[in-house]
């Protein structure tokens, strides 16, 4: 089924993108962080993970404005929400098999 393939693709790419967000944050690479968050935002929106997509958009805007006030907290929220979405997808795919 197409939906199953889309969700499986998001699960793989979402995990990779969250790892890239953490790495870019740790390294202080704001350019890579912005590009990765932008990609994650689009991917999350495409599967209906709107809270995750909104958090990504907020981080992306802050990075674009070079406004780092509160950025760490938002990145923590983004990471938590991303893990929550991935866990929900994993639980759902496990129930479907």
PDB file of N, CA, C and O in Angstrom, chain B, residues numbered from 101:
ATOM      1  N   UNK B 101       0.842  -1.175   0.000  1.00  0.00           N
ATOM      2  CA  UNK B 101       0.000   0.000   0.000  1.00  0.00           C
ATOM      3  C   UNK B 101       0.893   1.246   0.000  1.00  0.00           C
ATOM      4  O   UNK B 101       1.924   1.281   0.670  1.00  0.00           O
ATOM      5  N   UNK B 102       0.487   2.249  -0.748  1.00  0.00           N
ATOM      6  CA  UNK B 102       1.279   3.471  -0.898  1.00  0.00           C
ATOM      7  C   UNK B 102       1.508   4.169   0.438  1.00  0.00           C
ATOM      8  O   UNK B 102       2.627   4.587   0.732  1.00  0.00           O
ATOM      9  N   UNK B 103       0.479   4.296   1.234  1.00  0.00           N
ATOM     10  CA  UNK B 103       0.605   4.972   2.522  1.00  0.00           C
ATOM     11  C   UNK B 103       1.633   4.277   3.402  1.00  0.00           C
ATOM     12  O   UNK B 103       2.429   4.946   4.062  1.00  0.00           O
ATOM     13  N   UNK B 104       1.632   2.973   3.424  1.00  0.00           N
ATOM     14  CA  UNK B 104       2.610   2.228   4.225  1.00  0.00           C
ATOM     15  C   UNK B 104       4.030   2.537   3.770  1.00  0.00           C
ATOM     16  O   UNK B 104       4.930   2.697   4.595  1.00  0.00           O
ATOM     17  N   UNK B 105       4.230   2.620   2.458  1.00  0.00           N
ATOM     18  CA  UNK B 105       5.568   2.926   1.931  1.00  0.00           C
ATOM     19  C   UNK B 105       5.998   4.347   2.293  1.00  0.00           C
ATOM     20  O   UNK B 105       7.160   4.583   2.624  1.00  0.00           O
ATOM     21  N   UNK B 106       5.060   5.291   2.229  1.00  0.00           N
ATOM     22  CA  UNK B 106       5.367   6.688   2.579  1.00  0.00           C
ATOM     23  C   UNK B 106       5.745   6.793   4.054  1.00  0.00           C
ATOM     24  O   UNK B 106       6.718   7.461   4.403  1.00  0.00           O
ATOM     25  N   UNK B 107       4.980   6.136   4.914  1.00  0.00           N
ATOM     26  CA  UNK B 107       5.264   6.183   6.348  1.00  0.00           C
ATOM     27  C   UNK B 107       6.576   5.481   6.682  1.00  0.00           C
ATOM     28  O   UNK B 107       7.317   5.935   7.554  1.00  0.00           O
ATOM     29  N   UNK B 108       6.866   4.384   5.999  1.00  0.00           N
ATOM     30  CA  UNK B 108       8.140   3.684   6.214  1.00  0.00           C
ATOM     31  C   UNK B 108       9.301   4.560   5.770  1.00  0.00           C
ATOM     32  O   UNK B 108      10.331   4.607   6.441  1.00  0.00           O
ATOM     33  N   UNK B 109       9.147   5.248   4.655  1.00  0.00           N
ATOM     34  CA  UNK B 109      10.200   6.145   4.173  1.00  0.00           C
ATOM     35  C   UNK B 109      10.418   7.280   5.165  1.00  0.00           C
ATOM     36  O   UNK B 109      11.557   7.660   5.435  1.00  0.00           O
ATOM     37  N   UNK B 110       9.323   7.827   5.713  1.00  0.00           N
ATOM     38  CA  UNK B 110       9.480   8.890   6.712  1.00  0.00           C
ATOM     39  C   UNK B 110      10.179   8.356   7.952  1.00  0.00           C
ATOM     40  O   UNK B 110      11.032   9.037   8.520  1.00  0.00           O
ATOM     41  N   UNK B 111       9.834   7.160   8.376  1.00  0.00           N
ATOM     42  CA  UNK B 111      10.472   6.588   9.561  1.00  0.00           C
ATOM     43  C   UNK B 111      11.983   6.515   9.383  1.00  0.00           C
ATOM     44  O   UNK B 111      12.736   6.857  10.294  1.00  0.00           O
ATOM     45  N   UNK B 112      12.425   6.069   8.209  1.00  0.00           N
ATOM     46  CA  UNK B 112      13.864   5.977   7.948  1.00  0.00           C
ATOM     47  C   UNK B 112      14.497   7.364   7.849  1.00  0.00           C
ATOM     48  O   UNK B 112      15.510   7.632   8.496  1.00  0.00           O
ATOM     49  N   UNK B 113      13.917   8.230   7.058  1.00  0.00           N
ATOM     50  CA  UNK B 113      14.519   9.546   6.859  1.00  0.00           C
ATOM     51  C   UNK B 113      14.364  10.416   8.099  1.00  0.00           C
ATOM     52  O   UNK B 113      15.256  11.202   8.418  1.00  0.00           O
ATOM     53  N   UNK B 114      13.242  10.285   8.803  1.00  0.00           N
ATOM     54  CA  UNK B 114      13.029  11.073  10.014  1.00  0.00           C
ATOM     55  C   UNK B 114      14.060  10.769  11.078  1.00  0.00           C
ATOM     56  O   UNK B 114      14.567  11.676  11.738  1.00  0.00           O
ATOM     57  N   UNK B 115      14.370   9.512  11.246  1.00  0.00           N
ATOM     58  CA  UNK B 115      15.392   9.118  12.213  1.00  0.00           C
ATOM     59  C   UNK B 115      16.746   9.710  11.831  1.00  0.00           C
ATOM     60  O   UNK B 115      17.460  10.253  12.674  1.00  0.00           O
ATOM     61  N   UNK B 116      17.085   9.596  10.559  1.00  0.00           N
ATOM     62  CA  UNK B 116      18.353  10.145  10.071  1.00  0.00           C
ATOM     63  C   UNK B 116      18.394  11.669  10.239  1.00  0.00           C
ATOM     64  O   UNK B 116      19.411  12.221  10.658  1.00  0.00           O
ATOM     65  N   UNK B 117      17.299  12.338   9.914  1.00  0.00           N
ATOM     66  CA  UNK B 117      17.260  13.796  10.016  1.00  0.00           C
ATOM     67  C   UNK B 117      17.349  14.262  11.466  1.00  0.00           C
ATOM     68  O   UNK B 117      18.021  15.254  11.747  1.00  0.00           O
ATOM     69  N   UNK B 118      16.691  13.574  12.385  1.00  0.00           N
ATOM     70  CA  UNK B 118      16.799  13.943  13.800  1.00  0.00           C
ATOM     71  C   UNK B 118      18.235  13.787  14.289  1.00  0.00           C
ATOM     72  O   UNK B 118      18.721  14.606  15.070  1.00  0.00           O
ATOM     73  N   UNK B 119      18.909  12.743  13.834  1.00  0.00           N
ATOM     74  CA  UNK B 119      20.317  12.561  14.198  1.00  0.00           C
ATOM     75  C   UNK B 119      21.168  13.695  13.633  1.00  0.00           C
ATOM     76  O   UNK B 119      22.085  14.178  14.296  1.00  0.00           O
ATOM     77  N   UNK B 120      20.857  14.121  12.395  1.00  0.00           N
ATOM     78  CA  UNK B 120      21.590  15.224  11.784  1.00  0.00           C
ATOM     79  C   UNK B 120      21.331  16.538  12.527  1.00  0.00           C
ATOM     80  O   UNK B 120      22.239  17.356  12.673  1.00  0.00           O
ATOM     81  N   UNK B 121      20.103  16.740  12.993  1.00  0.00           N
ATOM     82  CA  UNK B 121      19.788  17.943  13.771  1.00  0.00           C
ATOM     83  C   UNK B 121      20.625  17.962  15.039  1.00  0.00           C
ATOM     84  O   UNK B 121      21.222  18.985  15.375  1.00  0.00           O
ATOM     85  N   UNK B 122      20.672  16.835  15.746  1.00  0.00           N
ATOM     86  CA  UNK B 122      21.463  16.757  16.979  1.00  0.00           C
ATOM     87  C   UNK B 122      22.941  17.019  16.701  1.00  0.00           C
ATOM     88  O   UNK B 122      23.594  17.754  17.442  1.00  0.00           O
ATOM     89  N   UNK B 123      23.467  16.419  15.633  1.00  0.00           N
ATOM     90  CA  UNK B 123      24.879  16.591  15.294  1.00  0.00           C
ATOM     91  C   UNK B 123      25.185  18.042  14.936  1.00  0.00           C
ATOM     92  O   UNK B 123      26.178  18.600  15.405  1.00  0.00           O
ATOM     93  N   UNK B 124      24.350  18.650  14.119  1.00  0.00           N
ATOM     94  CA  UNK B 124      24.572  20.044  13.718  1.00  0.00           C
ATOM     95  C   UNK B 124      24.485  20.971  14.927  1.00  0.00           C
ATOM     96  O   UNK B 124      25.255  21.925  15.044  1.00  0.00           O
ATOM     97  N   UNK B 125      23.547  20.685  15.819  1.00  0.00           N
ATOM     98  CA  UNK B 125      23.420  21.491  17.037  1.00  0.00           C
ATOM     99  C   UNK B 125      24.677  21.340  17.890  1.00  0.00           C
ATOM    100  O   UNK B 125      25.223  22.329  18.379  1.00  0.00           O
ATOM    101  N   UNK B 126      25.129  20.116  18.064  1.00  0.00           N
ATOM    102  CA  UNK B 126      26.322  19.846  18.869  1.00  0.00           C
ATOM    103  C   UNK B 126      27.555  20.529  18.285  1.00  0.00           C
ATOM    104  O   UNK B 126      28.387  21.057  19.022  1.00  0.00           O
ATOM    105  N   UNK B 127      27.667  20.514  16.965  1.00  0.00           N
ATOM    106  CA  UNK B 127      28.823  21.111  16.289  1.00  0.00           C
ATOM    107  C   UNK B 127      28.682  22.619  16.110  1.00  0.00           C
ATOM    108  O   UNK B 127      29.644  23.292  15.739  1.00  0.00           O
ATOM    109  N   UNK B 128      27.502  23.148  16.369  1.00  0.00           N
ATOM    110  CA  UNK B 128      27.278  24.578  16.184  1.00  0.00           C
ATOM    111  C   UNK B 128      27.200  24.980  14.724  1.00  0.00           C
ATOM    112  O   UNK B 128      27.450  26.136  14.383  1.00  0.00           O
ATOM    113  N   UNK B 129      26.856  24.038  13.861  1.00  0.00           N
ATOM    114  CA  UNK B 129      26.767  24.295  12.421  1.00  0.00           C
ATOM    115  C   UNK B 129      25.351  24.765  12.091  1.00  0.00           C
ATOM    116  O   UNK B 129      24.477  23.963  11.761  1.00  0.00           O
ATOM    117  N   UNK B 130      25.142  26.071  12.186  1.00  0.00           N
ATOM    118  CA  UNK B 130      23.806  26.635  12.006  1.00  0.00           C
ATOM    119  C   UNK B 130      23.293  26.490  10.571  1.00  0.00           C
ATOM    120  O   UNK B 130      22.088  26.353  10.359  1.00  0.00           O
ATOM    121  N   UNK B 131      24.183  26.518   9.595  1.00  0.00           N
ATOM    122  CA  UNK B 131      23.779  26.346   8.194  1.00  0.00           C
ATOM    123  C   UNK B 131      23.207  24.935   7.983  1.00  0.00           C
ATOM    124  O   UNK B 131      22.125  24.774   7.419  1.00  0.00           O
ATOM    125  N   UNK B 132      23.939  23.929   8.437  1.00  0.00           N
ATOM    126  CA  UNK B 132      23.459  22.548   8.290  1.00  0.00           C
ATOM    127  C   UNK B 132      22.194  22.333   9.114  1.00  0.00           C
ATOM    128  O   UNK B 132      21.271  21.643   8.681  1.00  0.00           O
ATOM    129  N   UNK B 133      22.158  22.918  10.282  1.00  0.00           N
ATOM    130  CA  UNK B 133      20.978  22.799  11.138  1.00  0.00           C
ATOM    131  C   UNK B 133      19.751  23.365  10.421  1.00  0.00           C
ATOM    132  O   UNK B 133      18.691  22.740  10.421  1.00  0.00           O
ATOM    133  N   UNK B 134      19.886  24.515   9.825  1.00  0.00           N
ATOM    134  CA  UNK B 134      18.761  25.149   9.124  1.00  0.00           C
ATOM    135  C   UNK B 134      18.298  24.293   7.936  1.00  0.00           C
ATOM    136  O   UNK B 134      17.098  24.097   7.745  1.00  0.00           O
ATOM    137  N   UNK B 135      19.236  23.790   7.149  1.00  0.00           N
ATOM    138  CA  UNK B 135      18.871  22.960   5.996  1.00  0.00           C
ATOM    139  C   UNK B 135      18.204  21.654   6.425  1.00  0.00           C
ATOM    140  O   UNK B 135      17.236  21.209   5.807  1.00  0.00           O
ATOM    141  N   UNK B 136      18.721  21.056   7.471  1.00  0.00           N
ATOM    142  CA  UNK B 136      18.161  19.785   7.952  1.00  0.00           C
ATOM    143  C   UNK B 136      16.764  19.986   8.522  1.00  0.00           C
ATOM    144  O   UNK B 136      15.862  19.193   8.253  1.00  0.00           O
ATOM    145  N   UNK B 137      16.584  21.040   9.305  1.00  0.00           N
ATOM    146  CA  UNK B 137      15.272  21.338   9.888  1.00  0.00           C
ATOM    147  C   UNK B 137      14.270  21.647   8.773  1.00  0.00           C
ATOM    148  O   UNK B 137      13.105  21.262   8.861  1.00  0.00           O
ATOM    149  N   UNK B 138      14.717  22.335   7.735  1.00  0.00           N
ATOM    150  CA  UNK B 138      13.845  22.632   6.590  1.00  0.00           C
ATOM    151  C   UNK B 138      13.361  21.339   5.929  1.00  0.00           C
ATOM    152  O   UNK B 138      12.179  21.200   5.613  1.00  0.00           O
ATOM    153  N   UNK B 139      14.271  20.409   5.727  1.00  0.00           N
ATOM    154  CA  UNK B 139      13.916  19.125   5.120  1.00  0.00           C
ATOM    155  C   UNK B 139      12.962  18.343   6.010  1.00  0.00           C
ATOM    156  O   UNK B 139      11.982  17.774   5.528  1.00  0.00           O
ATOM    157  N   UNK B 140      13.245  18.313   7.304  1.00  0.00           N
ATOM    158  CA  UNK B 140      12.384  17.602   8.249  1.00  0.00           C
ATOM    159  C   UNK B 140      10.997  18.236   8.295  1.00  0.00           C
ATOM    160  O   UNK B 140       9.997  17.525   8.397  1.00  0.00           O
ATOM    161  N   UNK B 141      10.927  19.557   8.222  1.00  0.00           N
ATOM    162  CA  UNK B 141       9.631  20.261   8.238  1.00  0.00           C
ATOM    163  C   UNK B 141       8.745  19.779   7.093  1.00  0.00           C
ATOM    164  O   UNK B 141       7.577  19.448   7.293  1.00  0.00           O
ATOM    165  N   UNK B 142       9.305  19.747   5.922  1.00  0.00           N
ATOM    166  CA  UNK B 142       8.534  19.327   4.747  1.00  0.00           C
ATOM    167  C   UNK B 142       8.097  17.868   4.857  1.00  0.00           C
ATOM    168  O   UNK B 142       6.948  17.532   4.571  1.00  0.00           O
ATOM    169  N   UNK B 143       9.011  17.018   5.269  1.00  0.00           N
ATOM    170  CA  UNK B 143       8.695  15.596   5.410  1.00  0.00           C
ATOM    171  C   UNK B 143       7.604  15.363   6.444  1.00  0.00           C
ATOM    172  O   UNK B 143       6.689  14.570   6.226  1.00  0.00           O
ATOM    173  N   UNK B 144       7.707  16.060   7.573  1.00  0.00           N
ATOM    174  CA  UNK B 144       6.710  15.907   8.635  1.00  0.00           C
ATOM    175  C   UNK B 144       5.335  16.373   8.154  1.00  0.00           C
ATOM    176  O   UNK B 144       4.326  15.722   8.425  1.00  0.00           O
ATOM    177  N   UNK B 145       5.296  17.481   7.453  1.00  0.00           N
ATOM    178  CA  UNK B 145       4.020  17.988   6.947  1.00  0.00           C
ATOM    179  C   UNK B 145       3.394  17.001   5.965  1.00  0.00           C
ATOM    180  O   UNK B 145       2.173  16.851   5.926  1.00  0.00           O
ATOM    181  N   UNK B 146       4.225  16.335   5.180  1.00  0.00           N
ATOM    182  CA  UNK B 146       3.692  15.424   4.159  1.00  0.00           C
ATOM    183  C   UNK B 146       2.999  14.199   4.750  1.00  0.00           C
ATOM    184  O   UNK B 146       2.179  13.572   4.079  1.00  0.00           O
ATOM    185  N   UNK B 147       3.315  13.852   5.995  1.00  0.00           N
ATOM    186  CA  UNK B 147       2.633  12.713   6.629  1.00  0.00           C
ATOM    187  C   UNK B 147       1.618  13.161   7.677  1.00  0.00           C
ATOM    188  O   UNK B 147       1.017  12.330   8.358  1.00  0.00           O
ATOM    189  N   UNK B 148       1.430  14.471   7.804  1.00  0.00           N
ATOM    190  CA  UNK B 148       0.450  14.978   8.753  1.00  0.00           C
ATOM    191  C   UNK B 148       0.965  15.167  10.165  1.00  0.00           C
ATOM    192  O   UNK B 148       0.173  15.337  11.091  1.00  0.00           O
ATOM    193  N   UNK B 149       2.277  15.140  10.348  1.00  0.00           N
ATOM    194  CA  UNK B 149       2.871  15.382  11.670  1.00  0.00           C
ATOM    195  C   UNK B 149       3.017  16.903  11.826  1.00  0.00           C
ATOM    196  O   UNK B 149       4.120  17.447  11.772  1.00  0.00           O
ATOM    197  N   UNK B 150       1.881  17.563  12.018  1.00  0.00           N
ATOM    198  CA  UNK B 150       1.837  19.021  11.951  1.00  0.00           C
ATOM    199  C   UNK B 150       2.522  19.712  13.122  1.00  0.00           C
ATOM    200  O   UNK B 150       3.097  20.786  12.945  1.00  0.00           O
ATOM    201  N   UNK B 151       2.475  19.128  14.306  1.00  0.00           N
ATOM    202  CA  UNK B 151       3.174  19.730  15.444  1.00  0.00           C
ATOM    203  C   UNK B 151       4.670  19.729  15.185  1.00  0.00           C
ATOM    204  O   UNK B 151       5.346  20.730  15.423  1.00  0.00           O
ATOM    205  N   UNK B 152       5.185  18.618  14.702  1.00  0.00           N
ATOM    206  CA  UNK B 152       6.606  18.534  14.365  1.00  0.00           C
ATOM    207  C   UNK B 152       6.948  19.532  13.261  1.00  0.00           C
ATOM    208  O   UNK B 152       7.968  20.218  13.336  1.00  0.00           O
ATOM    209  N   UNK B 153       6.115  19.613  12.257  1.00  0.00           N
ATOM    210  CA  UNK B 153       6.356  20.548  11.162  1.00  0.00           C
ATOM    211  C   UNK B 153       6.372  21.993  11.660  1.00  0.00           C
ATOM    212  O   UNK B 153       7.213  22.784  11.233  1.00  0.00           O
ATOM    213  N   UNK B 154       5.454  22.341  12.555  1.00  0.00           N
ATOM    214  CA  UNK B 154       5.408  23.709  13.109  1.00  0.00           C
ATOM    215  C   UNK B 154       6.646  24.006  13.948  1.00  0.00           C
ATOM    216  O   UNK B 154       7.191  25.108  13.875  1.00  0.00           O
ATOM    217  N   UNK B 155       7.093  23.044  14.737  1.00  0.00           N
ATOM    218  CA  UNK B 155       8.312  23.249  15.521  1.00  0.00           C
ATOM    219  C   UNK B 155       9.503  23.478  14.603  1.00  0.00           C
ATOM    220  O   UNK B 155      10.334  24.349  14.860  1.00  0.00           O
ATOM    221  N   UNK B 156       9.584  22.700  13.540  1.00  0.00           N
ATOM    222  CA  UNK B 156      10.659  22.883  12.559  1.00  0.00           C
ATOM    223  C   UNK B 156      10.597  24.271  11.933  1.00  0.00           C
ATOM    224  O   UNK B 156      11.622  24.933  11.776  1.00  0.00           O
ATOM    225  N   UNK B 157       9.397  24.705  11.577  1.00  0.00           N
ATOM    226  CA  UNK B 157       9.231  26.029  10.970  1.00  0.00           C
ATOM    227  C   UNK B 157       9.691  27.122  11.928  1.00  0.00           C
ATOM    228  O   UNK B 157      10.352  28.076  11.517  1.00  0.00           O
ATOM    229  N   UNK B 158       9.341  26.982  13.203  1.00  0.00           N
ATOM    230  CA  UNK B 158       9.748  27.973  14.201  1.00  0.00           C
ATOM    231  C   UNK B 158      11.277  28.022  14.317  1.00  0.00           C
ATOM    232  O   UNK B 158      11.865  29.103  14.343  1.00  0.00           O
ATOM    233  N   UNK B 159      11.905  26.866  14.386  1.00  0.00           N
ATOM    234  CA  UNK B 159      13.365  26.814  14.473  1.00  0.00           C
ATOM    235  C   UNK B 159      13.984  27.411  13.212  1.00  0.00           C
ATOM    236  O   UNK B 159      14.947  28.174  13.285  1.00  0.00           O
ATOM    237  N   UNK B 160      13.431  27.062  12.072  1.00  0.00           N
ATOM    238  CA  UNK B 160      13.944  27.567  10.799  1.00  0.00           C
ATOM    239  C   UNK B 160      13.868  29.096  10.749  1.00  0.00           C
ATOM    240  O   UNK B 160      14.810  29.750  10.300  1.00  0.00           O
ATOM    241  N   UNK B 161      12.761  29.660  11.204  1.00  0.00           N
ATOM    242  CA  UNK B 161      12.604  31.117  11.229  1.00  0.00           C
ATOM    243  C   UNK B 161      13.629  31.745  12.168  1.00  0.00           C
ATOM    244  O   UNK B 161      14.276  32.731  11.817  1.00  0.00           O
ATOM    245  N   UNK B 162      13.774  31.176  13.359  1.00  0.00           N
ATOM    246  CA  UNK B 162      14.745  31.713  14.318  1.00  0.00           C
ATOM    247  C   UNK B 162      16.161  31.684  13.745  1.00  0.00           C
ATOM    248  O   UNK B 162      16.928  32.632  13.913  1.00  0.00           O
ATOM    249  N   UNK B 163      16.494  30.595  13.072  1.00  0.00           N
ATOM    250  CA  UNK B 163      17.832  30.501  12.481  1.00  0.00           C
ATOM    251  C   UNK B 163      17.994  31.509  11.343  1.00  0.00           C
ATOM    252  O   UNK B 163      19.060  32.102  11.186  1.00  0.00           O
ATOM    253  N   UNK B 164      16.950  31.699  10.561  1.00  0.00           N
ATOM    254  CA  UNK B 164      17.009  32.661   9.467  1.00  0.00           C
ATOM    255  C   UNK B 164      17.180  34.088   9.956  1.00  0.00           C
ATOM    256  O   UNK B 164      17.815  34.912   9.298  1.00  0.00           O
ATOM    257  N   UNK B 165      16.609  34.369  11.111  1.00  0.00           N
ATOM    258  CA  UNK B 165      16.714  35.700  11.706  1.00  0.00           C
ATOM    259  C   UNK B 165      17.925  35.811  12.631  1.00  0.00           C
ATOM    260  O   UNK B 165      18.167  36.847  13.250  1.00  0.00           O
ATOM    261  N   UNK B 166      18.672  34.722  12.706  1.00  0.00           N
ATOM    262  CA  UNK B 166      19.826  34.637  13.603  1.00  0.00           C
ATOM    263  C   UNK B 166      19.432  34.983  15.035  1.00  0.00           C
ATOM    264  O   UNK B 166      20.183  35.623  15.771  1.00  0.00           O
ATOM    265  N   UNK B 167      18.237  34.543  15.407  1.00  0.00           N
ATOM    266  CA  UNK B 167      17.716  34.759  16.748  1.00  0.00           C
ATOM    267  C   UNK B 167      17.844  33.452  17.520  1.00  0.00           C
ATOM    268  O   UNK B 167      17.014  32.554  17.376  1.00  0.00           O
ATOM    269  N   UNK B 168      18.876  33.351  18.332  1.00  0.00           N
ATOM    270  CA  UNK B 168      19.117  32.095  19.031  1.00  0.00           C
ATOM    271  C   UNK B 168      18.478  32.059  20.420  1.00  0.00           C
ATOM    272  O   UNK B 168      18.584  31.062  21.134  1.00  0.00           O
ATOM    273  N   UNK B 169      17.812  33.155  20.797  1.00  0.00           N
ATOM    274  CA  UNK B 169      17.133  33.179  22.093  1.00  0.00           C
ATOM    275  C   UNK B 169      16.051  32.102  22.103  1.00  0.00           C
ATOM    276  O   UNK B 169      15.164  32.091  21.250  1.00  0.00           O
ATOM    277  N   UNK B 170      16.133  31.209  23.064  1.00  0.00           N
ATOM    278  CA  UNK B 170      15.150  30.144  23.189  1.00  0.00           C
ATOM    279  C   UNK B 170      15.321  29.005  22.200  1.00  0.00           C
ATOM    280  O   UNK B 170      14.512  28.077  22.169  1.00  0.00           O
ATOM    281  N   UNK B 171      16.375  29.072  21.388  1.00  0.00           N
ATOM    282  CA  UNK B 171      16.565  28.065  20.345  1.00  0.00           C
ATOM    283  C   UNK B 171      16.809  26.674  20.924  1.00  0.00           C
ATOM    284  O   UNK B 171      16.265  25.689  20.425  1.00  0.00           O
ATOM    285  N   UNK B 172      17.613  26.591  21.962  1.00  0.00           N
ATOM    286  CA  UNK B 172      17.909  25.282  22.549  1.00  0.00           C
ATOM    287  C   UNK B 172      16.641  24.593  23.038  1.00  0.00           C
ATOM    288  O   UNK B 172      16.462  23.394  22.825  1.00  0.00           O
ATOM    289  N   UNK B 173      15.759  25.350  23.694  1.00  0.00           N
ATOM    290  CA  UNK B 173      14.500  24.782  24.171  1.00  0.00           C
ATOM    291  C   UNK B 173      13.618  24.303  23.032  1.00  0.00           C
ATOM    292  O   UNK B 173      12.999  23.243  23.123  1.00  0.00           O
ATOM    293  N   UNK B 174      13.560  25.081  21.962  1.00  0.00           N
ATOM    294  CA  UNK B 174      12.762  24.682  20.803  1.00  0.00           C
ATOM    295  C   UNK B 174      13.348  23.442  20.139  1.00  0.00           C
ATOM    296  O   UNK B 174      12.607  22.568  19.688  1.00  0.00           O
ATOM    297  N   UNK B 175      14.667  23.363  20.078  1.00  0.00           N
ATOM    298  CA  UNK B 175      15.308  22.176  19.503  1.00  0.00           C
ATOM    299  C   UNK B 175      15.035  20.945  20.364  1.00  0.00           C
ATOM    300  O   UNK B 175      14.851  19.846  19.841  1.00  0.00           O
ATOM    301  N   UNK B 176      15.009  21.130  21.674  1.00  0.00           N
ATOM    302  CA  UNK B 176      14.661  20.020  22.568  1.00  0.00           C
ATOM    303  C   UNK B 176      13.218  19.560  22.322  1.00  0.00           C
ATOM    304  O   UNK B 176      12.935  18.363  22.291  1.00  0.00           O
ATOM    305  N   UNK B 177      12.316  20.525  22.148  1.00  0.00           N
ATOM    306  CA  UNK B 177      10.916  20.191  21.849  1.00  0.00           C
ATOM    307  C   UNK B 177      10.806  19.469  20.508  1.00  0.00           C
ATOM    308  O   UNK B 177      10.073  18.489  20.377  1.00  0.00           O
ATOM    309  N   UNK B 178      11.541  19.964  19.520  1.00  0.00           N
ATOM    310  CA  UNK B 178      11.543  19.354  18.187  1.00  0.00           C
ATOM    311  C   UNK B 178      12.025  17.905  18.282  1.00  0.00           C
ATOM    312  O   UNK B 178      11.424  17.009  17.688  1.00  0.00           O
ATOM    313  N   UNK B 179      13.098  17.679  19.021  1.00  0.00           N
ATOM    314  CA  UNK B 179      13.637  16.333  19.172  1.00  0.00           C
ATOM    315  C   UNK B 179      12.625  15.412  19.858  1.00  0.00           C
ATOM    316  O   UNK B 179      12.413  14.281  19.423  1.00  0.00           O
ATOM    317  N   UNK B 180      12.011  15.899  20.920  1.00  0.00           N
ATOM    318  CA  UNK B 180      11.014  15.087  21.645  1.00  0.00           C
ATOM    319  C   UNK B 180       9.821  14.753  20.765  1.00  0.00           C
ATOM    320  O   UNK B 180       9.351  13.615  20.751  1.00  0.00           O
ATOM    321  N   UNK B 181       9.333  15.742  20.033  1.00  0.00           N
ATOM    322  CA  UNK B 181       8.183  15.511  19.163  1.00  0.00           C
ATOM    323  C   UNK B 181       8.558  14.575  18.019  1.00  0.00           C
ATOM    324  O   UNK B 181       7.769  13.714  17.632  1.00  0.00           O
ATOM    325  N   UNK B 182       9.758  14.743  17.481  1.00  0.00           N
ATOM    326  CA  UNK B 182      10.212  13.846  16.416  1.00  0.00           C
ATOM    327  C   UNK B 182      10.285  12.405  16.887  1.00  0.00           C
ATOM    328  O   UNK B 182       9.865  11.491  16.177  1.00  0.00           O
ATOM    329  N   UNK B 183      10.819  12.201  18.083  1.00  0.00           N
ATOM    330  CA  UNK B 183      10.890  10.843  18.633  1.00  0.00           C
ATOM    331  C   UNK B 183       9.490  10.294  18.892  1.00  0.00           C
ATOM    332  O   UNK B 183       9.239   9.107  18.681  1.00  0.00           O
ATOM    333  N   UNK B 184       8.573  11.158  19.350  1.00  0.00           N
ATOM    334  CA  UNK B 184       7.200  10.729  19.602  1.00  0.00           C
ATOM    335  C   UNK B 184       6.530  10.266  18.301  1.00  0.00           C
ATOM    336  O   UNK B 184       5.848   9.241  18.276  1.00  0.00           O
ATOM    337  N   UNK B 185       6.729  11.026  17.233  1.00  0.00           N
ATOM    338  CA  UNK B 185       6.147  10.663  15.937  1.00  0.00           C
ATOM    339  C   UNK B 185       6.727   9.332  15.454  1.00  0.00           C
ATOM    340  O   UNK B 185       5.992   8.455  15.001  1.00  0.00           O
ATOM    341  N   UNK B 186       8.048   9.191  15.554  1.00  0.00           N
ATOM    342  CA  UNK B 186       8.678   7.947  15.103  1.00  0.00           C
ATOM    343  C   UNK B 186       8.220   6.751  15.930  1.00  0.00           C
ATOM    344  O   UNK B 186       8.006   5.666  15.388  1.00  0.00           O
ATOM    345  N   UNK B 187       8.070   6.942  17.235  1.00  0.00           N
ATOM    346  CA  UNK B 187       7.575   5.854  18.091  1.00  0.00           C
ATOM    347  C   UNK B 187       6.146   5.479  17.714  1.00  0.00           C
ATOM    348  O   UNK B 187       5.801   4.297  17.684  1.00  0.00           O
ATOM    349  N   UNK B 188       5.317   6.473  17.428  1.00  0.00           N
ATOM    350  CA  UNK B 188       3.929   6.198  17.035  1.00  0.00           C
ATOM    351  C   UNK B 188       3.890   5.431  15.715  1.00  0.00           C
ATOM    352  O   UNK B 188       3.097   4.504  15.555  1.00  0.00           O
ATOM    353  N   UNK B 189       4.737   5.815  14.780  1.00  0.00           N
ATOM    354  CA  UNK B 189       4.793   5.097  13.496  1.00  0.00           C
ATOM    355  C   UNK B 189       5.281   3.681  13.695  1.00  0.00           C
ATOM    356  O   UNK B 189       4.772   2.753  13.066  1.00  0.00           O
ATOM    357  N   UNK B 190       6.255   3.505  14.556  1.00  0.00           N
ATOM    358  CA  UNK B 190       6.796   2.174  14.828  1.00  0.00           C
ATOM    359  C   UNK B 190       5.740   1.280  15.485  1.00  0.00           C
ATOM    360  O   UNK B 190       5.588   0.112  15.128  1.00  0.00           O
ATOM    361  N   UNK B 191       5.020   1.847  16.445  1.00  0.00           N
ATOM    362  CA  UNK B 191       3.967   1.082  17.123  1.00  0.00           C
ATOM    363  C   UNK B 191       2.853   0.732  16.145  1.00  0.00           C
ATOM    364  O   UNK B 191       2.302  -0.368  16.187  1.00  0.00           O
ATOM    365  N   UNK B 192       2.525   1.671  15.268  1.00  0.00           N
ATOM    366  CA  UNK B 192       1.461   1.435  14.294  1.00  0.00           C
ATOM    367  C   UNK B 192       1.868   0.360  13.284  1.00  0.00           C
ATOM    368  O   UNK B 192       1.056  -0.490  12.919  1.00  0.00           O
ATOM    369  N   UNK B 193       3.119   0.398  12.835  1.00  0.00           N
ATOM    370  CA  UNK B 193       3.562  -0.617  11.861  1.00  0.00           C
ATOM    371  C   UNK B 193       3.677  -1.984  12.518  1.00  0.00           C
ATOM    372  O   UNK B 193       3.464  -3.009  11.870  1.00  0.00           O
ATOM    373  N   UNK B 194       4.013  -2.000  13.803  1.00  0.00           N
ATOM    374  CA  UNK B 194       4.059  -3.269  14.516  1.00  0.00           C
ATOM    375  C   UNK B 194       2.685  -3.874  14.697  1.00  0.00           C
ATOM    376  O   UNK B 194       2.533  -5.096  14.676  1.00  0.00           O
ATOM    377  N   UNK B 195       1.681  -3.029  14.876  1.00  0.00           N
ATOM    378  CA  UNK B 195       0.305  -3.510  15.038  1.00  0.00           C
ATOM    379  C   UNK B 195      -0.261  -3.996  13.707  1.00  0.00           C
ATOM    380  O   UNK B 195      -1.150  -4.847  13.671  1.00  0.00           O
ATOM    381  N   UNK B 196       0.267  -3.439  12.605  1.00  0.00           N
ATOM    382  CA  UNK B 196      -0.260  -3.791  11.286  1.00  0.00           C
ATOM    383  C   UNK B 196       0.297  -5.114  10.774  1.00  0.00           C
ATOM    384  O   UNK B 196      -0.268  -5.710   9.857  1.00  0.00           O
ATOM    385  N   UNK B 197       1.392  -5.573  11.354  1.00  0.00           N
ATOM    386  CA  UNK B 197       2.004  -6.828  10.864  1.00  0.00           C
ATOM    387  C   UNK B 197       1.491  -8.026  11.590  1.00  0.00           C
ATOM    388  O   UNK B 197       1.905  -9.148  11.298  1.00  0.00           O
TER     389      UNK B 197
END
